[in-house]
Amino acid sequence: MNLIKRNASQHPGLPRTFFDDVFGRELFNWENKNFSTTSTTLPSVNIKETADHYEVEVAAPGLDKNDFKVTLDGNLLTISSEKENQQTIEQENFTRREFSYQSFQRSFELPKNVVDEDKISARYVSGILYLSIPKKEEAKQKPPRMIEIA
């Protein structure tokens, strides 16, 4: 039996860590933080608070507005989607059936007694789900008031 010493830098232009980085990872998992524990992608979400309302944007291209389910249970806002696609192609000597299934669910806890539940609105435009969540009048931040000194 012969022992062969491996030269760590057989390719002088490429450092050894390059190969460790590329081949040491799972295929198609390049440290993307939008993957859930079940290896399904989660849509990115932007949340913005203004004095009057919250704005939520969910990036979910390829879906239809009817694929979404938005619920508010107490102060827990849940946005979910399920989409199933089936395709069958039959030709002379073969039948090909393909199907896909994708789903996600994101939940956000809203501040208690702040949201005007009856006026929440949602729309889906160009792959982005927009939610407008107005605040109750008493929860809105009021501008500073000058107090006269007597």
C-alpha positions in Angstrom: 0.0 0.0 0.0 1.4 3.4 -1.0 0.6 6.6 0.9 0.2 9.6 -1.4 0.5 13.0 0.1 -2.1 15.4 -1.4 -0.9 18.8 -2.3 -3.5 21.3 -0.9 -2.9 23.8 -3.6 -2.8 21.9 -6.9 -4.4 24.9 -8.6 -2.3 27.9 -7.5 -4.9 30.4 -8.8 -7.7 29.0 -6.6 -7.4 28.8 -2.8 -8.4 25.6 -1.1 -11.3 27.3 0.7 -13.0 27.9 -2.6 -13.5 24.2 -3.1 -14.5 23.7 0.5 -17.1 26.5 0.1 -18.5 25.2 -3.1 -18.6 21.5 -2.5 -19.2 21.6 1.3 -22.6 23.1 0.9 -25.9 21.5 0.0 -26.8 21.9 -3.6 -28.9 25.0 -4.2 -28.6 26.1 -0.6 -26.3 29.1 -0.7 -27.0 30.5 2.8 -30.3 31.9 1.7 -32.2 32.9 4.8 -35.6 32.6 3.1 -35.8 28.8 3.6 -37.9 27.3 6.2 -37.0 24.2 8.2 -38.9 22.1 5.6 -36.7 23.5 2.8 -39.5 25.5 1.2 -39.0 29.1 0.4 -40.7 31.8 2.4 -41.6 35.0 0.7 -39.8 38.2 1.8 -41.8 40.7 3.8 -41.5 44.4 4.3 -43.3 46.1 7.2 -43.5 49.8 7.6 -45.2 51.7 10.3 -46.5 55.3 9.8 -48.4 57.5 12.1 -51.7 56.3 10.7 -51.2 52.7 9.7 -48.9 49.7 9.1 -48.0 48.7 5.5 -47.1 45.1 4.8 -45.6 44.0 1.4 -45.3 40.2 0.7 -43.2 39.3 -2.4 -45.0 36.2 -3.8 -44.8 36.2 -7.6 -46.5 33.6 -9.7 -49.6 33.4 -7.5 -53.1 34.6 -8.0 -55.0 36.8 -5.5 -57.3 33.8 -4.8 -54.3 31.7 -3.7 -53.9 33.8 -0.5 -55.6 33.6 2.8 -55.2 36.5 5.2 -56.6 36.2 8.7 -56.5 38.2 11.9 -57.1 36.2 15.1 -57.0 38.6 18.1 -53.7 40.4 17.4 -52.1 37.6 15.3 -52.0 38.4 11.6 -51.5 35.3 9.4 -50.8 35.3 5.7 -50.8 31.9 3.9 -51.0 30.5 0.5 -51.5 27.0 -1.1 -51.2 26.3 -4.7 -51.3 23.0 -6.5 -50.6 22.4 -10.2 -51.2 19.2 -12.1 -50.4 18.5 -15.7 -50.9 15.3 -17.8 -49.6 14.8 -21.3 -50.7 11.7 -23.1 -49.0 10.6 -26.4 -48.9 7.4 -28.4 -46.4 5.4 -26.3 -46.2 7.3 -23.0 -48.2 9.3 -20.4 -46.4 12.0 -18.4 -47.9 13.4 -15.3 -46.3 16.2 -13.4 -47.5 18.0 -10.3 -46.3 20.6 -8.0 -47.4 21.9 -4.7 -46.3 25.0 -2.9 -47.4 26.6 0.3 -46.2 29.1 2.9 -47.5 30.7 6.1 -46.2 33.8 7.8 -47.6 35.1 11.1 -47.1 38.5 12.7 -48.1 39.7 16.2 -49.7 43.2 16.0 -49.7 45.5 19.0 -52.8 45.0 21.2 -55.6 47.5 21.0 -53.9 49.5 18.2 -55.3 48.1 14.9 -58.7 49.0 13.4 -59.7 45.5 12.4 -62.7 46.5 10.3 -60.6 48.7 7.9 -57.8 46.3 7.0 -57.5 46.1 3.2 -55.4 43.9 0.8 -54.5 43.9 -2.9 -52.3 41.8 -5.0 -50.4 43.6 -7.8 -47.5 42.4 -10.0 -46.4 39.6 -7.7 -46.7 41.6 -4.4 -49.4 41.3 -1.8 -50.0 44.7 -0.2 -51.8 45.0 3.2 -52.8 48.3 4.7 -53.6 48.0 8.4 -55.0 51.2 9.9 -54.5 52.2 13.5 -57.4 53.1 15.8 -57.8 56.8 16.2 -56.8 56.8 19.8 -53.7 54.8 19.0 -52.4 57.3 16.4 -49.4 59.4 17.4 -50.5 63.0 17.9 -48.3 65.9 17.0 -46.6 67.7 19.9 -48.9 70.2 21.5 -47.6 73.5 22.9 -48.7 74.2 26.4 -49.0 77.8 27.5 -47.4 78.8 30.7 -49.6 81.0 32.8 
